[in-house]
Amino acid sequence: MATDTSGTVKVFPEYKEGLRDLDGFSHVILVYYFHRSKNVKLTAKPYMDNCQRGIFSIRSPHRPNHIGMTLVELVKIDDDTLYIKGVDMVNETPLLDIKPYSPSFDMAVEVKTGWMEQFLNGKRSKRMTIVNSEEDWLHLK
Amino acid sequence: MATDTSGTVKVFPEYKEGLRDLDGFSHVILVYYFHRSKNVKLTAKPYMDNCQRGIFSIRSPHRPNHIGMTLVELVKIDDDTLYIKGVDMVNETPLLDIKPYSPSFDMAVEVKTGWMEQFLNGKRSKRMTIVNSEEDWLHLK
């Protein structure tokens, strides 16, 4: 997670009732549409690497169906608005779903992370593993 | 995860190239369409509880957009087929996306799980926390 970045998520009034009971969760998974990506690639260069990787082995927006998901910290809910931390989406991203995060469903132990391993275990600079916003992927910055 | 259940995921030939490099990962997140759910509810009774909860605080298929996601163990990849463990989807579920699981993006620590807590920390029977297939939700069994 991009742990320092705060943001808000607003749901349409007709879905507000669906937020009931969510405030007890410390983390939620946001499922959204990569609306700024206009093409589909089968391989792409991930932000932390320099070679082409299969699109299903990276988190690039240029994927078939353009569905993104991000784990964020839920700070509070006020009416139709979620206050969150750890945002890596661009502004105005259309939200498709919100799911409660539960380690019993969403956490794996004894994990291997393939090509990412060399970047995530500290062999390269830490900055490369933190800069993971959609804007970076899209080269908007 | 429903750790004991094995299954396969087949991608269309035109997307096969996107699987490159994925075999180094021990776990993947499957994003799919809840094709058997024909209605949208804003509250529903989760399989492990007896009262209505907001749809965004549970993992029910009857949610707006009908998008599901499940963390599974990746056993191996053979051509266009992923062999996986920990499946909780119904057969023939249409796949929307495959994402590599990485604890640095997808794992949270110091987690609170709201209404689920009483069920997940062992206060109720373990069976209730394991029976979490989509078929149970849909009352197909």
Interface residues (C-beta under 8 A of the other chain):
Chain A: M1 V11 Y15 E17 G18 L19 R20 D21 L22 D23 G24 F25 S26 H27 V28 I29 V31 L42 T43 R53 G54 I55 F56 S57 I58 R59 R63 P64 N65 I67 M69 T70 L71 E73 L96 D97 I98 K99 P100 Y101 S102 P103 S104 F105 D106 M107 A108 E110 V111 K112 T113 G114 W115 M116 E117 L120 T129 N132
Chain B: M1 V11 Y15 E17 G18 L19 R20 D21 L22 D23 G24 F25 S26 H27 V28 I29 V31 L42 T43 R53 G54 I55 F56 S57 I58 R59 R63 P64 N65 I67 M69 T70 L71 E73 L96 D97 I98 K99 P100 Y101 S102 P103 S104 F105 D106 M107 A108 E110 V111 K112 T113 G114 W115 M116 E117 L120 T129 N132
